[in-house]
Amino acid sequence: MTDHSTVFSILTALVLLAIVFVFGMKYFSAARQTRALADNQDAYRKLAELATTAQSASAASLSALQSDFAEMKSRLASIEKILSEV
């Protein structure tokens, strides 16, 4: 009888350890997934900040180009006026 009770005790302990291990792995997986999601959101936030900075720089460049184009247009108009007088 003692042999059966020892085997039963060992098997019960192994089953309980397996259950604890499964729930531990589930918890570990959830914690890791949450950490990965947070890292992904931080990366997305940094990317959005870079995009905003790039968009601001692009808008400034576009504004400078528009003013240069307007200046060139006025110069061309004055040159055409001079040429039409000659």
N, C-alpha and C positions, 0 to 999 in steps of 0.2 A: 504494500500500500504506500509506503513512503516513496517508492520510485515514481509512482503515478502522480503523487502530489508535487514532487519536485519538478517533473516534466510539465505538469499543469501550471505551476508557478512560473517556470521559465517561459513557457509559451504565452502566458498572460502578460508577463513583463515585456516580451518581444512585441506583442500586439499593441500594448499601450505605448511603447516606444515608437512603433511605426506610426501610430495615430498622432503622437506629439510631433514626430518628424514631418509628417504631411502638413499639419497645420503650421508648423514653423516655416516650412518652405513656402507655403501659401502667403504667410505674413511677410516673409523676406521678399517674395516676388512683388507683392503689392507695394511695399516700401520702395523697392528699386524702380518700379514703374512710376511711382509718384515723383521720385527724384529725377528720373529721365524726362518726365513731362515738364517739371519745373525748369530743367536745363534747356529744354526745347523752347519754352516760353521766353526765357532770358535771351536765347539766341535770336528768336523772332523779334523781340523788342529792340535788340541791338541793330538788327537788319532794318527795322522800320526807322530807327534814328538815322542810320546811314542813308537811307533812301530820302528822308526829309532833308538832310544836309545836302545831298546831291541835287535834289530838286531846287533848293534855295540857290545853290551855285549856278545851276542851269538857268534859272529865272534871271539872275543877275547878268549872266553872259548874254542872254537873249535881249535884255533891256539895253545893254551896251551895244550890241549889234544893231538894234533898231535905231538907236540914236546915231550911230555911225552911218547907217543907211540913209537916214533922213538928211544928214549933213552932206553926204555924197549926192543925193537927189537935188538938194538946193544948189550945190556947186555946178552940177550938170545943167541945171536950168539956167544959171548965170552964164555958163559957157555957151549954151545954145543961143541965149539972147545976144551975146557979143558976136557970135558967128553970123547970126541973122542980120545984124547991123552992118557987117562988113560985106 
